[in-house]
Amino acid sequence: MEQIQTSDENEFEVDFLECEKRHVFLLLMFVGGFYGAFTYSIRGGVFCNAQTANFVMLAMSFGTGNWQKGLYYLVPISAYLLGTIVSEALPNPIKKHHLFRWDTILIGIEIAAVLFLGFLPESTPFQITQITINVITSMQYNTFRQARGIPMATTFCTNHVRQLGIHIVKAYKHRKDQSVRSRALLHLGMLAIFALGGMISAYLCTVFQGKAIWFTLLPLGFIFIQLVYADLYKEKEVFDRIPKGH
């Protein structure tokens, strides 16, 4: 365990950065589920959290000769790619200023994007919401990679289903190993919180329409405050440490 010296000469132990804590990933997974149900329910009947479906639709459109429709799917795919490029290129230049980590700034950007989307009139073309969520979910997926050393995805479920199956088998083989069982429960929890986010989103969309997305400001705001506090005070002495998985 690494010993970190604070400015007042007191020692404290730090295993993982605030942005790697499991509750941060659980809250982001909730937000991911909310986004998925939001765009599917009232913003065009699509899922913007990942791009597998868009690639399938692109291939099907090209395969049936519908080239115009197929080319359209390059728009969300390119937006997702842009989010990855931005989130990969910016962390190091931002860290040189020694004020806020990229992880913190990203949550701030996400909050601003959610505020913007909530203010859009219902008559606004769906593509604006879809592309915005494509970009922010891509950046979120590429930025938040490991929760306390465990690889995680906060915007879709496929890997958690896979990991749950793997750890169910491991837990059966190694019945006395509590860590394996804990990992299985963690992935199960991630799946459950994603579904909960989707359920709440689907209901709120029927009541508030586009403004339902503002509900995600609660978990995002909580994360943002914690990350800001960590950057300015709690983890200032270890600002140069890179989150695991990067």
N, C-alpha and C positions, 0 to 999 in steps of 0.2 A: 504494500500500500504506500502511496507516495505522500511524503510529508511536505506541506506547503507552509512557508513562513509568511505571516501577515505583517503589515506595517507596524503594528504595536508589539511585535516580538512574540506573539502567542502562536502556538502551533495548532493546526487543525488538519484533519485527514480528508482528502478528496479522492474519491474513486472515479466518479464520472462528472462531467459537466452538466449544468442544469438542462441544456438542450438534449441531453441523452437520457433524462429521467423517464421512467415508464409512464408516469401519469401524463407527461407531455405527449407521448405517442398515442396514448389512449384518447386524449382529448382531440388530437388531430385526426385520429381514425373516426371519431364521431363526426367531425366536420366533413371528412371525406364521404361518409355515408349520406350526410345531409346534402352535399353538393350533387351527388349522383341522383337522388330522388328529386331534387329541385329541378335540374335540367330535364329529367325525363318527364316529370309531371306537368310542368308549365313552360318549359323552354325548348320545345321542339322534339320531345320524345327521344332524346339521345343521352348517352352516358359520356361525360367529358373527362372522367377521372383517369382513363387510360385509352390507348389507341388501337387495341387489337380489333375491336369491332369496325373501326374506320378503315383499317387495312383490308378486312374481309369485304366490306362494302365497296371499297375501291376496286378490289380484284373482281368481284361479281359484276360490277358495272362495266369494267373493261371487257370482261368475258362475254357479256351480252351485247356488246357494241354500243353501250350508252356512255360515250366518252365524256360528254359534258358533265353528267352526274358524277362520273368517276373522278374527273379533275377537281370537282368541288371538294372531295374528301382530302385533297392535298392541303386545303386551308387549315382544318383543325390539326392535321398531322404536322404541318409546318409550325403552327402556333405552339404545339407541344415541344417540338424540337427547339424552338426559340427559347422556351422556358428552361430547358436543360442547358443550353449554351450559356444563357445569362447567369444561371445559378452555379455554373462551373467556373465562369470567368471572373465573377465579381468578388468572391470571398477574400482572396489574397490582397487585392488593392484596398478593400474596405478595412481589413484587419490592420493595415499599416498605420491607420489613423488612431488606433488604440482607444476607441471610444465605444463602439458597439460591434458585436460580431454580426456576420452575415445572417445567421439564424434569427437573430433579433430583428434585424431590418426586414427580412423576408416576412415575418409575422406582421410587422407594421404595414408592409405593402399589401399583404393579404387583407388586413383590416380595411385599408383604404379602398381596395377593390370591392369588398363586400358592401361598403357604404355606397359606392358608386352604383353598383348593380341594383341595390334596393331603391335608389332614387329614379331608376329608369321607368318611364311610362310602360304600361302593359302593351302598348302598340309598337314598342321598339322592336326592330328585327331580332329574332332569337339569336342570330349569329354573333351579336355583340356579347351576349352573356356566355354563349358557348366558347368563344375564343378566349375571353377573359379567364374563364375557369380552366380551360385547357392550359393556359400559361401558368396560372398560379398553382395548379395541382402538379404540373410538371416540375416546377421549382421546389415545391414541398417534397415531392417524392425523391428528388435528387439531393436535397439538403438534409433531411432527417432520415438517416440510414440505419442507425443502430440504437436500440434502447438498452442501456447498460450492457453493451457488448453483444446483444442479440440482434442479428439482422432483421429489419422490419420494413414494411411498406405501409404508408398511412393513407393511401388513396384508393386501394383496391384490395380484394380479398384472396386472390388465387394463391399467393405464396403462403398465407396463413392457413388455408385449407391443407396445403401440402405439408407444412411444418407440423400441423396438428396431427395428421396421419402418421408422420414419421415418429413423433414423440409419444403417440399412443402405443406404437409397437415397442419403442425403447423402454417406455414405462412398464410394459408387460415383461420384457426381458430382464429389466433391472429394477425389480420391485422395491428394493431398499434405497434406491437413488432418488431422493426427494427433489433434486435439481431438475431431473428429467420431467417429473410430474409437474413441477412448477412451470416449466417452459410450455408444456402442453396446455396448462390452464391459462397461461398468458396469451397464447395464440387463440385459444377459445374465447377469451375475454375480448381480444381485438375484433374477432368476428361478431361477437354479440354487440359490442359498442357501435360497430359500423351499421349493423342492422337497426339498432336503436336510433341512430342518427337518421337513417332513411325513413323509419316509421314516423318520427316526429316531424321530419320535413314534409312527408306526404300529407300529414294532417294539417300542418300550419299553412301549406300552400293552398288548401281549400278555403282557409279562413282569410289569410292576408295576401294571397297571390305573391307577386314579386317581392314584397317587403318581408316575406317570411325568411329570406336569407339573412336578415339582420339578426336573427336568433343566434347565428354562429358567432356574433360579436362577443357573446358571453364567454365561451371557451377560449376564443382567440385573444380576447382582452386579458383574461386570466393568465394565459401563457405569456403574453407580451410583457405584462407587469413583472412576472417572475424573471424573465430573461433580461429585462432592462436592469432590474435590481442586481442580478448576478453579474452582468457586465460592469456596472458602475461600482459595486461594492464587494459582493460575495466572492467573485472569481477574478477580481482585478489583477491579483498577483499571478494568475495562470492564464492570462489573456491569450498568450501565444500558443497554448495547447490546442491541438487539432482534434475535433470530435472523432471518435473511432469510426472506421469505415470509409474515411476520406483519404 
